[in-house]
Amino acid sequence: MRDVVVVGGSNSLMGKGWSGKFLDLYGDGISFRNFSIGAATSLMGIYRMKRGDIPEGATVLWEYALNESNHLRAGQSCESLLHHLDWFMETARRRNIRVLPLQFWNRPELASEAPNDYRLALHDRLAAYGLRQIDARKLSGRFAAEAGVDVAALYLDDMHYGVDTGFLDGLVRLIADRLDDAAVPQAVPRLRDAELDLCRPDGPSGRFETSVFQADTYPLNGEGLSIAAQGNLLASFVIAGDEGGAVTVSADGERIGTYSLQAAGLKPQVRIFKHLVHWKSAGDLRPVRSSLSLSAVRLAARPIVQNMYKWNEASAQAARSDEYVCALIERDINSATCPNRPSLRWQDPWPPANAYGPALRVPQDLAGWLRAKRHSASAKSAISFSVSGWSRSPTSG
């Protein structure tokens, strides 16, 4: 039986949305699981694969482009988003997992003259992985034109597609038709000698359980937590709630940052699995030589508030409902520690020309490459969104 797994944002969680329609129409004869988590990025898919939730050889429907575009707008760096995406695809490759990318778009993006930096880079990156995406931008425009409606009418709000417009029904048919196009991603050469570890704190653990997610958790109390680790700290996975506090993360006694663990948009007593990102560029990655420490001690300064978090002093005074799950560490398999690991620098993020086939080589500087893309004859024409209606197409899209 074929294993089909969805990893994506809130568009993939809506009960009557595309994933529910897909299961209703095409669920017979497949094992279908939805591991989507809203307000997050591809880091969640990495976590699921590293934990073994996604079986080897599965087919994954990846739907985090819309979320990652939002995270870019909210301040996360394009560099970190793309590096984590590289790791998602590389982790899938190492587990013989096939990926079919679904690129969804926010409603305001459709009115933009040109895609943002993340969208610009994503198109070429998917081609470099050897993957044929399904791009909803062109599809929604074609559907709206044929239906005689404005494309904005296909949305429930700025970030979610409406469930009763008919657009998702056509999209689901295309996904089912293109399921065999899912492929194991090509290797990311600069990650060849690297590995990811999920590193958990020492000491007694609790348990966080919902209908869709379960994990061992570690309370953030006055005693703090310690994690034995070696490598570069990319991210933390946490349980956040409306009544959360803040956590100070340090590597070998050197403070990395203090982060809010108050999740935005939650009702009281509700908790959710989330991630924190601990870097923006390769230059500010903190090598961990032996241990991470996590402290819940309050500081006078306002903590770092990342996308889809908040900070409310009154909520911080309540009994804490937040907990720590694990750290995501990247290490060099050829050395005990990996300070300033070359693979994390954007000196040569893509392989030599033609190593992936027709995909272009990105120059040494990511920012310079993006500037060149934006100033090409036409940014829109440089990104091909071409599809052939709702049928299979020989081009990506």
C-alpha angles and dihedrals in degrees: 000000000000117000111221117185129183120209115178149098136291093300085067093049100054109115094224094032130107097289093051091048090049092052093047094050103033106018096106113103097014136088104235125193130171114208095168120143121189127228091029144093142231088295086084091058090049089053092050093050095045090050091051097244091127109061122229112266094025125141112240124200103207115204108165101109094096092050093046091051087054092049090052090053090049093054110274110134122253087226094060093043092053094043091053089047089053088053093048090055094042091050089050090050093052089054096044089244117160118223131204109187118216111196110201123183136215115241094244090053091063090064093048118109093224137011118259124254093271093052091046092054095039095063094057093039094056088050089051090054087054092242129141109217131205105229113200095196097076092035093055091047092052093046092049092049092051092046093047095236135117111265089235088067089068090070131083089203136336094293105031134064116231114253099215105047096092092242095103091051090060091043091053092051089053092049091052091048092049097043091105088057089070107114140184105260120249116253122273100225097203089060093051095107096034134091137189124228131192102218119196130199124259119249138045119337137206129208131251114197135175131157090270106029138038130176144153109257137195122218119237103224137144094286094061128212134266128207125193106222144144124200138043120324110232104165148340128229115217145167108241131188143174090263095049127134130203134282127212113212120202134177117213089339095311115116116239099180149304114248134193115241095192108117116219121235098019127131118236114285092016117123131191140190111250143159137234122209115216102193144043104187135014089255094065098046109123116222113221110213100180116339150012122214127202120200130186094195111133119242127202094238124080111261125240108276111204128194114303092013127101138192123227119167093208092054090049090061093058124091107289119254097174124104140178123245109177147311125250109226127185114206138178109244090211097059140040092240132012113212112175092359108200094226089065093058120087093228090116110356094164130055125252116292115291094010087119095032120253097357116120122247113245114229121246096269117060093201091050091049091052091049090052090050093050092048096047117116091275125358091202095051090046087063111059112212091170119146133160103243111275095327133097112285132198090224130068112269 
